[in-house]
Amino acid sequence: MAQQKLYAGVKLRELRTKAGLTQKLFADRLGVSLSYLNQMENNNRPLATGVVLALASEFGYDVRELSIGDSERMVTDLREVLADPVFAKDSVPLADLQLVSSNAPGLAKAFLDLHRSYREAHDRLASLDEALGRDGSTLRVSPWEEVRDFFHYCDNYIDPVDRAAEGFVQAGKGLQELFDEVGVQLRRTEDGPLRHYDPASKTLSISARASLPTFRFQALFQLALLTQDKLLDATLDLARFQSDEARSIAKIGLANYFAGAALMPYSQFLEVAQTTRHDLERIAAHFGASIEQVAHRLSTMQRAGAKGVPFFFVRVDPAGTITKRHSSTRLQFARFGGACPLWNVHRAFETPGRFLRQLAETPDGVRYISLARDVTKSGGAFDAPVRRYAIALGCEVQHADALIYADDLDLNTPQAFEPIGVSCRICERANCHQRSVPPLERRLRADVNTRGTLPYTLDS
């Protein structure tokens, strides 16, 4: 295979500027002509081997920083953003994207930030759902919502915590051995809460009614608090939450994240997921985890250089209220209240123990494959309450080849995709038979002499 040419004009200019040298002096120290240096700085010519060696010997420059990885990642990000239906359908040539990422990375980053702000504006519009139900005009984000948004805007992937969890279990030690190392007694109890830690006696008690996956998860959660406290606090410091309550809730969320990442280590989990083509039952059996734990973990596989399929994950209760939502896709969720009633996650309660599949299209034109299933959490006794949820896992249809669940679906027929939205208040579909309330930003017209699907029509 031919060696890829290295264009690094931006980094070359940055190094020269940092050293305070003119182009002439810089060219002399690199052993090249002034015109040759000018061409390299403008990415008209690649860096010669001699120049790379001179950068290392003359300036002590770590040549690994000349890697084109950053440029390639930026090209990938630009292509993903430009696939958004908000842009024209005419695709931007790859050569143009490569030119921008190499010669004007600052401009490319600004464009990516602008698009991210555009998407965040849609989320803020969704928050008006809640504002309509409040007294007064002040829209204050609750601690719970602040933490939820923190994970959402991190693409549900926290790199330092994920890598720490992966390293934590690589030694192959069992739970009992890990607790012995920190001097904590681990026991199961018939009475009491699901998990309780007594710092005075250094005893962790986990309910005997908990399933084995839940027991392991709760044990790893406590190990995260006992062994990774400094890492969790450092991550929280960077997040700069607005209240102590939000920080406390986020610490629980980070410990939960660590537990899931330790139960299903990133590299091993990614390999098993790809090998099984994301068969949730086979993955769960391999790691001794629950279906919900596996689905949640799949939504976190966004490590740079080793990304998995970008999934969304959501959990709803029988009333349709979203209790968990994580996404590394473009799909928006209703921030408050219920999700679109046309989404298959609501039908999962009707078919316990079965996976439901759905091809769906959102108002922005993006198409998804969605997988839904009910989740029942027994209280472990006849008189204990049973909690019921439904979970949905999905991705954009372009990744369907990686899913075993998509094998016999008709992905090429537009009519196979059901129209779904985010929530009725921000959905623009005018002819939805399940619409409960009008959209926020559309004027209504009512005709007493005519009744269609809705008792009103929407202005364009």
C-alpha positions in Angstrom: 0.0 0.0 0.0 1.3 3.4 -0.9 2.3 5.6 2.1 -0.2 8.4 2.7 1.2 11.9 2.1 1.3 14.1 5.1 -0.1 17.6 4.8 0.3 19.7 8.0 0.5 23.3 6.9 -1.5 24.6 9.8 0.6 22.9 12.4 3.8 24.0 10.6 2.7 27.6 10.8 1.7 27.3 14.4 5.2 25.9 15.3 6.9 28.7 13.4 4.8 31.4 15.0 5.4 29.9 18.5 9.1 29.9 17.9 9.0 33.5 16.8 10.7 32.9 13.4 10.2 34.4 10.0 9.6 32.1 7.1 13.2 32.7 5.9 14.8 31.7 9.3 12.4 28.8 9.7 13.2 27.5 6.2 17.0 27.7 6.9 16.7 25.7 10.1 14.6 23.0 8.3 17.1 22.9 5.4 14.6 23.9 2.7 14.0 26.8 0.4 11.7 29.7 1.3 9.3 28.8 -1.6 9.2 25.2 -0.6 8.3 26.1 3.0 5.6 28.5 1.7 4.1 25.7 -0.3 4.1 23.3 2.6 2.5 25.9 4.9 -0.3 26.3 2.4 -0.7 22.6 2.0 0.3 22.7 -1.7 3.0 20.2 -1.0 3.3 17.4 1.6 5.9 17.4 4.4 9.1 15.8 3.2 10.8 13.2 5.4 13.8 15.5 5.9 11.5 18.2 7.2 9.9 15.9 9.7 13.3 14.8 10.9 14.5 18.4 11.1 11.4 19.3 13.2 12.3 16.6 15.7 16.1 17.4 15.8 16.0 21.2 15.6 12.9 22.0 17.6 12.3 18.8 19.7 8.9 18.5 18.1 6.9 15.4 18.8 6.3 14.3 15.2 3.3 12.2 16.3 1.4 15.5 16.7 1.7 15.9 12.9 -0.7 12.9 12.5 -3.6 13.6 10.2 -6.0 11.9 12.6 -7.4 15.3 13.8 -8.0 16.4 10.2 -9.7 13.1 9.3 -11.9 13.2 12.3 -12.9 16.7 11.4 -13.8 15.6 7.9 -15.9 12.8 9.3 -17.7 15.3 11.6 -18.3 17.7 8.7 -19.8 14.9 6.5 -22.1 13.8 9.4 -23.3 17.4 10.0 -23.8 18.0 6.3 -26.0 14.9 6.1 -28.5 16.8 8.2 -31.7 17.4 6.1 -31.6 21.1 7.0 -28.9 21.5 4.4 -29.4 21.2 0.6 -29.4 17.7 -0.8 -26.4 18.4 -3.0 -23.5 16.8 -1.3 -20.2 18.7 -0.7 -17.3 17.0 -2.4 -14.9 15.2 -0.1 -12.0 17.1 -1.5 -13.6 20.4 -0.4 -14.1 19.1 3.1 -10.4 17.9 3.3 -9.3 21.3 2.1 -11.3 23.1 4.7 -10.2 20.8 7.6 -6.5 21.1 6.5 -6.3 24.8 5.7 -9.0 26.3 7.9 -9.6 24.1 10.9 -10.8 27.0 12.9 -13.5 27.8 10.4 -14.5 24.1 10.3 -14.7 23.9 14.1 -16.8 27.1 14.2 -19.2 25.6 11.6 -19.5 22.4 13.7 -20.2 24.5 16.9 -22.8 26.5 15.0 -24.6 23.3 14.0 -24.5 22.0 17.5 -26.0 25.3 18.7 -28.7 24.9 16.2 -29.6 21.4 17.5 -29.5 22.6 21.1 -32.0 25.3 20.1 -34.4 22.6 19.1 -33.9 21.0 22.6 -34.6 24.4 24.2 -37.8 24.7 22.2 -38.9 21.3 23.5 -38.4 22.6 27.1 -41.3 25.0 26.4 -43.5 22.0 27.1 -42.6 22.3 30.7 -42.7 26.0 30.8 -46.4 25.9 29.8 -47.2 24.0 32.9 -45.5 26.3 35.4 -46.7 29.4 37.2 -44.8 32.5 36.3 -42.4 33.1 33.5 -39.1 32.0 35.0 -37.7 28.9 33.4 -35.3 27.3 35.8 -33.6 24.0 35.0 -34.1 21.5 37.8 -31.0 19.6 39.2 -32.3 16.4 37.6 -32.7 18.0 34.2 -29.3 19.7 34.4 -27.6 16.3 35.0 -29.6 14.7 32.3 -28.5 17.4 29.8 -24.9 17.0 30.9 -24.9 13.4 29.8 -26.9 14.2 26.7 -24.4 16.8 25.5 -21.5 14.4 26.3 -23.1 12.0 23.8 -23.5 9.8 26.9 -19.8 8.9 26.8 -17.4 10.0 29.6 -14.0 9.0 28.4 -11.9 9.2 31.7 -14.5 7.2 33.7 -15.0 4.7 30.9 -11.2 4.0 30.6 -10.8 3.8 34.3 -13.6 1.2 34.6 -12.0 -0.8 31.7 -8.6 -0.8 33.5 -10.2 -1.6 36.8 -11.5 -5.0 35.6 -8.6 -6.0 33.4 -6.8 -7.7 36.3 -9.5 -10.3 36.3 -10.2 -10.1 40.0 -13.6 -11.2 41.4 -16.0 -9.0 43.3 -15.1 -10.5 46.7 -11.4 -10.0 46.1 -12.0 -6.4 45.1 -13.9 -5.7 48.3 -11.3 -7.5 50.4 -8.7 -5.1 49.0 -10.7 -2.0 50.2 -11.5 -3.7 53.5 -15.3 -3.7 52.9 -17.6 -6.6 53.9 -20.0 -7.6 51.1 -23.2 -9.3 52.1 -26.8 -10.0 51.0 -29.7 -9.2 53.2 -33.4 -10.3 53.2 -34.7 -7.0 54.5 -33.8 -3.3 53.8 -33.2 -1.3 50.7 -31.7 -2.5 47.4 -28.3 -1.3 48.4 -27.0 0.2 51.7 -23.4 1.1 52.6 -22.5 1.7 56.3 -19.2 3.7 56.4 -18.7 3.1 60.1 -18.7 -0.7 59.9 -17.5 -0.7 56.2 -20.3 -3.0 55.2 -22.1 -3.1 51.9 -25.6 -4.8 52.1 -27.4 -5.7 48.9 -30.9 -7.1 48.8 -31.1 -10.9 48.3 -34.1 -10.2 46.1 -32.0 -8.5 43.5 -31.2 -10.4 40.3 -27.6 -11.4 39.7 -27.0 -8.6 37.1 -28.5 -6.1 39.5 -26.3 -7.4 42.4 -23.2 -7.1 40.3 -24.1 -3.7 39.1 -24.8 -2.4 42.6 -21.5 -3.9 43.9 -19.5 -2.2 41.2 -21.4 1.1 41.8 -20.1 1.1 45.4 -16.6 0.2 44.3 -16.7 3.2 42.0 -17.4 5.5 45.0 -14.8 3.7 47.2 -12.0 3.6 44.7 -12.6 6.3 42.1 -13.7 9.2 44.2 -11.0 11.6 43.1 -11.7 10.9 39.4 -15.5 11.4 39.9 -15.0 14.7 41.7 -12.5 15.9 39.1 -15.1 15.2 36.3 -17.8 17.0 38.3 -15.5 20.0 38.8 -15.2 20.3 35.0 -19.0 20.1 34.6 -19.6 23.1 36.9 -23.1 22.3 38.0 -25.3 25.1 39.3 -26.2 23.5 42.6 -25.0 21.0 45.2 -28.1 18.9 44.4 -27.2 18.6 40.7 -23.6 17.7 41.6 -24.8 14.9 44.0 -27.1 13.5 41.4 -24.4 13.7 38.8 -22.0 11.8 41.1 -24.5 9.0 41.3 -24.8 9.1 37.5 -21.0 8.8 37.1 -20.8 6.0 39.6 -23.6 4.2 37.6 -21.6 4.9 34.4 -18.5 3.3 36.0 -20.5 0.3 37.1 -21.9 -0.3 33.6 -18.5 0.2 32.0 -16.8 -2.2 34.4 -19.6 -4.8 33.9 -19.2 -4.5 30.2 -15.6 -3.2 29.4 -15.5 -1.0 26.3 -13.1 -2.9 23.9 -14.5 -6.3 24.8 -18.1 -5.1 24.7 -17.6 -3.5 21.3 -16.1 -6.7 19.9 -18.9 -8.9 21.1 -21.5 -6.4 19.9 -20.1 -6.3 16.4 -19.6 -10.1 16.3 -23.2 -10.8 17.3 -24.5 -8.0 15.1 -25.9 -6.3 18.2 -28.0 -9.3 19.3 -29.1 -8.0 22.7 -29.9 -11.5 24.2 -26.5 -12.9 23.2 -24.6 -9.9 24.5 -26.5 -10.1 27.8 -25.7 -13.8 28.2 -22.0 -13.1 27.4 -21.6 -10.5 30.1 -24.1 -11.7 32.6 -26.1 -8.5 32.2 -29.7 -7.6 31.7 -31.3 -6.6 28.4 -31.7 -3.0 29.7 -28.1 -2.8 30.9 -26.9 -3.9 27.5 -29.2 -1.5 25.6 -28.0 1.4 27.8 -24.3 0.4 27.3 -24.8 0.4 23.5 -25.8 4.0 23.7 -22.4 4.9 25.2 -20.0 3.5 22.6 -18.6 6.7 21.3 -14.9 6.5 22.1 -12.7 8.4 19.7 -11.0 6.1 17.2 -13.2 3.1 18.3 -16.8 4.2 17.9 -19.6 1.8 17.7 -23.0 2.3 16.0 -24.5 5.6 17.3 -27.6 4.4 19.2 -30.3 6.2 21.0 -31.7 4.6 24.2 -35.0 5.5 26.0 -37.1 4.0 28.8 -40.7 4.9 29.4 -43.2 4.0 32.1 -46.7 2.7 31.4 -48.0 6.3 31.4 -45.7 7.1 28.5 -43.4 9.3 30.6 -39.7 9.1 29.6 -37.6 8.1 32.6 -34.3 7.6 30.8 -33.1 9.1 27.6 -29.6 8.9 26.0 -28.6 9.5 22.4 -25.6 9.6 20.2 -27.8 10.1 17.2 -29.7 13.2 15.9 -33.0 11.9 17.3 -34.5 14.3 19.8 -36.6 13.2 22.7 -39.4 14.9 24.5 -37.7 16.6 27.4 -40.8 16.6 29.5 -43.9 14.4 29.5 -44.4 11.6 27.0 -43.0 10.6 23.7 -44.7 10.4 20.3 -47.7 7.9 20.6 -46.8 6.5 17.2 -43.5 5.2 18.4 -43.3 1.4 18.9 -42.0 1.7 22.4 -45.5 2.2 23.7 -46.7 -1.0 22.1 -44.1 -3.1 23.9 -46.3 -3.3 26.9 -48.9 -5.2 24.8 -46.4 -7.9 23.8 -44.4 -8.9 26.9 -41.1 -10.8 26.3 -41.0 -9.9 22.6 -38.9 -7.5 20.6 -40.8 -5.1 18.4 -39.2 -3.6 15.3 -40.2 -0.4 13.6 -38.9 1.7 10.7 -39.6 5.3 11.4 -39.0 8.8 9.9 -38.9 12.0 11.9 -40.1 15.4 10.6 -36.6 16.4 9.7 -36.5 13.5 7.2 -34.1 11.3 9.1 -35.0 7.6 9.1 -34.4 5.2 11.9 -34.8 1.5 12.9 -36.2 1.2 16.4 -36.2 -1.9 18.6 -38.6 -2.0 21.6 -39.2 -4.4 24.4 -41.0 -4.5 27.8 -38.9 -4.7 31.0 -40.4 -6.1 34.2 -38.6 -5.6 37.5 -40.0 -8.0 40.1 -39.8 -7.0 43.8 -38.7 -10.5 44.7 -41.7 -11.4 46.8 -45.4 -12.0 46.4 -46.4 -8.8 48.2 -43.6 -6.6 46.7 -44.5 -4.1 43.9 -43.6 -5.0 40.3 -42.2 -2.2 38.2 -42.9 -2.2 34.5 -41.1 -0.2 31.8 -40.6 -0.4 28.1 -37.2 0.4 26.5 -36.3 1.4 22.9 -33.0 1.1 21.2 -32.4 2.4 17.7 -30.1 4.0 15.2 -30.3 5.7 11.8 -31.2 3.4 9.0 -27.8 3.8 7.4 -26.4 1.5 10.1 -29.0 -1.2 9.6 -26.5 -3.7 8.1 -24.9 -3.9 11.5 -28.1 -5.0 13.2 -29.4 -8.6 13.1 -32.9 -7.2 13.7 -32.9 -5.4 10.3 -32.2 -8.5 8.2 -35.7 -9.0 6.7 -37.0 -5.4 6.8 -37.8 -3.5 3.6 -35.4 -0.5 3.9 -35.9 0.7 0.4 -39.6 1.5 0.4 -40.6 4.9 1.7 -44.0 3.7 2.8 -42.4 1.2 5.2 -41.3 4.1 7.4 -43.9 5.3 9.9 -44.0 9.0 10.6 -43.1 9.8 14.2 -42.3 13.0 16.0 -40.8 14.2 19.2 -43.8 15.5 21.1 -47.0 17.0 19.8 -46.1 20.5 20.9 -43.1 20.7 18.6 -44.1 18.4 15.8 -45.0 20.0 12.5 -47.0 17.2 11.0 -50.5 18.6 10.1 -52.3 15.3 9.4 -51.3 13.1 12.4 -54.3 11.1 13.6 -52.8 10.8 17.1 -52.1 14.5 17.7 -53.1 15.5 21.2 -52.3 19.3 21.2 -51.4 21.8 18.5 -47.8 22.7 17.7 -46.5 25.7 19.6 -45.4 27.8 16.6 -48.3 27.3 14.1 -51.5 29.3 13.9 -54.8 27.4 14.0 -57.9 27.8 11.9 -61.2 26.3 13.0 -64.2 25.8 10.6 -67.5 25.0 12.4 -68.8 23.5 9.1 -66.0 21.0 8.5 -64.3 18.4 10.6 -61.3 16.4 9.4 -58.8 14.3 11.3 -58.4 17.2 13.7 -61.0 19.8 14.8 -58.7 22.5 13.3 -56.3 23.1 10.5 -52.7 24.5 10.7 -51.4 27.5 8.7 -48.3 26.9 6.7 
